């Protein structure tokens, strides 16, 4: 299927590896030019070189902290035109809520709620004027089924979800859609980190905990970043113009609910 977005520009955050890179990869495969962001200069340059080489699109790397005002300004200035925005920032650390201070909560909300909102605010009006825009927020399956040790993420990302639910109904008449992608357990550094935390807490090996997690997924495997990115690319497509304000769960069937 031709998604009808070749030649457009996308800003993809947190794109040096993991789910962000998967989204950049899938968009590049559709002929989309990219501004890719991450904090580490060497990592984001390597990712950009790989994408440009494999897919023959324009790729501009920006090494900055997207959760800061200066970082957002730098990433936005590098993009000739933001037709598609993929927001993504590292999740807050796991732990027990009794140990979290106000500073922990503010940092989580700033990175996983306010940063996406600020990026949307900076780009959505121009999208409306051009009568095309696709915004995809990478959130978490914890928005649908909270994960005990990820309370900071549960709270901050749920706040973003509520904000998007209202705004997405205001922009769609202008062919600007806003949707959230909710990853379950994907084979990323984030999963490996939470697995290690759980293993330490339970006094088990990392491999043992990983295998027990994998077997609880109906698909009997962890997801991979490219298949996640391909769903992101579809949400950015011309064909997805009638889909907005949705929370798209990719979890191999792990969520047990009907709705």
C-alpha positions as CSV (number, residue, x, y, z in Angstrom):
1,X,0.0,0.0,0.0
2,X,1.3,3.5,-0.9
3,X,0.7,5.6,2.2
4,X,0.8,8.8,0.2
5,X,3.3,10.6,2.4
6,X,6.5,10.4,0.3
7,X,8.4,13.7,0.2
8,X,6.8,15.0,3.5
9,X,8.8,15.9,6.6
10,X,8.6,14.2,10.0
11,X,10.1,15.1,13.3
12,X,10.8,11.9,15.2
13,X,11.9,12.2,18.8
14,X,14.0,9.7,20.7
15,X,15.0,8.1,17.4
16,X,18.5,6.8,17.9
17,X,17.3,3.4,19.0
18,X,14.3,1.4,20.1
19,X,10.7,2.4,19.2
20,X,11.7,5.8,18.1
21,X,14.2,4.4,15.6
22,X,11.6,1.9,14.4
23,X,9.1,4.8,13.7
24,X,11.8,6.7,11.8
25,X,12.8,3.6,9.9
26,X,9.2,2.9,8.8
27,X,8.6,6.5,7.7
28,X,11.8,6.6,5.8
29,X,10.7,3.4,4.0
30,X,7.7,5.4,2.8
31,X,9.9,8.2,1.4
32,X,9.5,10.6,4.3
33,X,12.3,13.0,5.0
34,X,13.3,13.1,8.7
35,X,14.6,15.2,11.5
36,X,15.6,12.7,14.2
37,X,16.4,13.6,17.7
38,X,18.2,12.0,20.7
39,X,20.5,13.2,23.5
40,X,23.7,11.5,22.4
41,X,25.4,13.1,19.4
42,X,27.2,10.0,18.2
43,X,24.2,7.7,18.5
44,X,21.9,10.0,16.6
45,X,24.4,10.6,13.9
46,X,24.9,6.9,13.4
47,X,21.1,6.4,13.2
48,X,20.7,9.2,10.7
49,X,23.5,7.9,8.5
50,X,21.9,4.5,8.5
51,X,18.5,5.8,7.6
52,X,19.8,8.1,4.8
53,X,21.9,5.3,3.4
54,X,19.2,2.6,3.4
55,X,16.2,4.6,2.3
56,X,17.7,7.5,0.3
57,X,15.8,10.2,2.1
58,X,17.0,13.4,3.7
59,X,17.8,12.9,7.4
60,X,18.8,15.7,9.7
61,X,20.2,14.6,13.1
62,X,19.7,16.9,16.1
63,X,21.4,16.0,19.4
64,X,19.5,17.7,22.1
65,X,17.3,17.1,25.1
66,X,13.8,17.3,23.8
67,X,12.4,17.7,27.3
68,X,13.9,21.2,27.5
69,X,12.7,24.4,25.9
70,X,16.0,24.9,24.2
71,X,16.1,21.3,22.9
72,X,12.6,21.6,21.4
73,X,13.5,24.9,19.8
74,X,16.6,23.3,18.2
75,X,14.8,20.3,16.9
76,X,11.9,22.3,15.5
77,X,14.2,24.8,13.8
78,X,16.0,22.0,12.0
79,X,12.8,20.7,10.3
80,X,11.9,22.6,7.1
81,X,8.2,21.7,7.7
82,X,6.7,19.5,10.3
83,X,4.1,17.5,8.5
84,X,4.3,14.6,11.0
85,X,5.3,14.7,14.6
86,X,6.2,11.6,16.6
87,X,6.7,12.5,20.3
88,X,8.8,10.1,22.4
89,X,10.8,10.5,25.5
90,X,12.4,8.0,27.8
91,X,10.1,6.8,30.5
92,X,10.6,7.6,34.2
93,X,12.3,5.1,36.4
94,X,10.4,2.3,38.1
95,X,10.0,2.1,41.8
96,X,7.8,2.4,44.9
97,X,5.7,5.6,45.1
98,X,6.7,6.0,48.7
99,X,10.2,6.8,47.6
100,X,9.2,9.5,45.0
101,X,9.4,13.1,45.9
102,X,7.7,16.1,44.2
103,X,10.8,16.5,42.0
104,X,10.4,12.9,40.7
105,X,6.8,13.6,39.8
106,X,7.6,17.0,38.1
107,X,10.3,15.4,36.0
108,X,8.0,12.6,34.9
109,X,5.2,15.0,34.0
110,X,7.6,17.4,32.3
111,X,9.1,14.7,30.1
112,X,6.0,12.5,29.3
113,X,3.1,15.0,29.4
114,X,4.3,18.6,29.0
115,X,7.0,18.0,26.4
116,X,4.6,16.4,23.9
117,X,2.0,19.1,24.6
118,X,4.6,21.8,23.9
119,X,5.7,20.1,20.7
120,X,2.0,19.8,19.6
121,X,1.5,23.5,20.4
122,X,4.4,24.5,18.3
123,X,3.3,22.6,15.2
124,X,-0.4,22.0,15.1
125,X,-1.5,25.4,13.8
126,X,0.8,25.2,10.8
127,X,-0.5,21.8,10.1
128,X,-4.1,23.1,10.2
129,X,-3.2,25.9,7.7
130,X,-1.7,23.4,5.3
131,X,-4.7,21.0,5.8
132,X,-2.4,18.1,6.6
133,X,-0.9,16.9,9.8
134,X,-0.3,13.7,11.7
135,X,0.7,13.6,15.3
136,X,1.6,10.3,17.0
137,X,2.5,10.1,20.7
138,X,4.4,7.1,21.9
139,X,2.9,6.4,25.3
140,X,2.6,3.0,27.1
141,X,0.3,0.1,27.6
142,X,0.2,1.2,31.2
143,X,-2.3,3.9,30.1
144,X,-4.8,1.0,29.7
145,X,-3.5,-1.4,32.3
146,X,-1.4,0.4,35.0
147,X,1.9,-1.3,35.9
148,X,2.6,-1.2,39.6
149,X,6.3,-0.3,39.5
150,X,5.7,2.3,36.8
151,X,3.5,4.7,38.7
152,X,5.3,7.8,37.5
153,X,4.7,6.7,33.9
154,X,1.1,5.6,34.6
155,X,0.3,9.1,35.9
156,X,2.1,11.3,33.4
157,X,1.1,9.4,30.3
158,X,-2.5,9.2,31.4
159,X,-2.5,13.0,31.7
160,X,-1.3,13.3,28.1
161,X,-3.9,10.9,27.0
162,X,-6.7,13.0,28.5
163,X,-5.3,16.1,26.9
164,X,-5.1,14.5,23.4
165,X,-8.7,13.1,23.7
166,X,-10.0,16.7,23.7
167,X,-7.7,18.3,21.2
168,X,-7.9,15.5,18.6
169,X,-11.6,16.3,18.1
170,X,-10.9,19.9,17.3
171,X,-8.2,19.4,14.6
172,X,-9.5,16.5,12.6
173,X,-11.9,18.6,10.4
174,X,-8.6,20.2,9.1
175,X,-7.1,16.8,8.2
176,X,-4.9,16.9,11.3
177,X,-5.1,13.8,13.4
178,X,-3.7,13.1,16.8
179,X,-3.3,9.5,18.1
180,X,-1.4,7.6,20.7
181,X,0.6,4.4,20.2
182,X,0.7,2.2,23.3
183,X,3.5,-0.3,23.3
184,X,3.4,-3.4,25.4
185,X,6.5,-5.4,25.9
186,X,9.0,-4.7,23.1
187,X,12.6,-5.8,22.9
188,X,14.1,-2.5,23.9
189,X,16.6,-1.1,26.5
190,X,13.5,0.0,28.5
191,X,12.2,-3.5,28.8
192,X,15.6,-4.8,29.7
193,X,15.9,-2.2,32.4
194,X,12.5,-2.9,34.0
195,X,13.3,-6.7,33.8
196,X,16.5,-6.2,35.6
197,X,14.8,-4.2,38.3
198,X,12.1,-6.8,38.8
199,X,14.7,-9.6,38.9
200,X,16.6,-7.8,41.6
201,X,13.5,-7.3,43.6
202,X,12.4,-10.9,43.3
203,X,15.9,-12.4,43.8
204,X,15.7,-14.1,40.4
205,X,17.9,-14.1,37.3
206,X,17.2,-11.6,34.5
207,X,16.7,-14.5,32.0
208,X,14.2,-16.2,34.3
209,X,12.1,-13.0,34.7
210,X,12.3,-12.3,30.9
211,X,11.1,-15.8,30.1
212,X,8.2,-15.6,32.5
213,X,7.1,-12.3,31.0
214,X,7.4,-13.6,27.5
215,X,5.2,-16.6,28.3
216,X,2.4,-14.4,29.6
217,X,2.1,-12.7,26.2
218,X,-0.4,-14.6,24.0
219,X,1.9,-14.0,21.0
220,X,4.7,-15.8,23.1
221,X,7.2,-13.2,22.1
222,X,8.3,-9.6,22.6
223,X,7.5,-7.1,19.9
224,X,10.2,-5.6,17.6
225,X,10.7,-1.9,16.9
226,X,10.1,-2.1,13.2
227,X,6.6,-3.6,13.5
228,X,5.8,-0.8,16.0
229,X,7.1,1.7,13.5
230,X,5.0,0.4,10.7
231,X,1.9,1.0,12.8
232,X,3.2,4.6,13.4
233,X,3.7,5.0,9.6
234,X,0.1,3.9,9.0
235,X,-1.2,6.5,11.5
236,X,0.8,9.1,9.6
237,X,-0.7,8.0,6.2
238,X,-3.2,9.7,4.0
239,X,-5.5,6.7,4.6
240,X,-5.7,7.3,8.3
241,X,-7.4,10.7,8.0
242,X,-10.6,9.4,9.7
243,X,-8.8,8.1,12.8
244,X,-8.1,10.5,15.6
245,X,-8.1,10.6,19.4
246,X,-7.4,6.9,19.6
247,X,-5.2,4.8,21.8
248,X,-3.7,2.1,19.7
249,X,-2.5,-0.8,21.8
250,X,0.3,-3.1,20.4
251,X,1.0,-5.7,23.0
252,X,0.7,-9.2,21.4
253,X,-2.7,-9.7,23.1
254,X,-1.5,-9.2,26.6
255,X,-4.3,-6.8,27.7
256,X,-7.1,-9.1,28.7
257,X,-10.0,-6.7,28.3
258,X,-12.7,-6.5,25.6
259,X,-12.5,-2.8,25.4
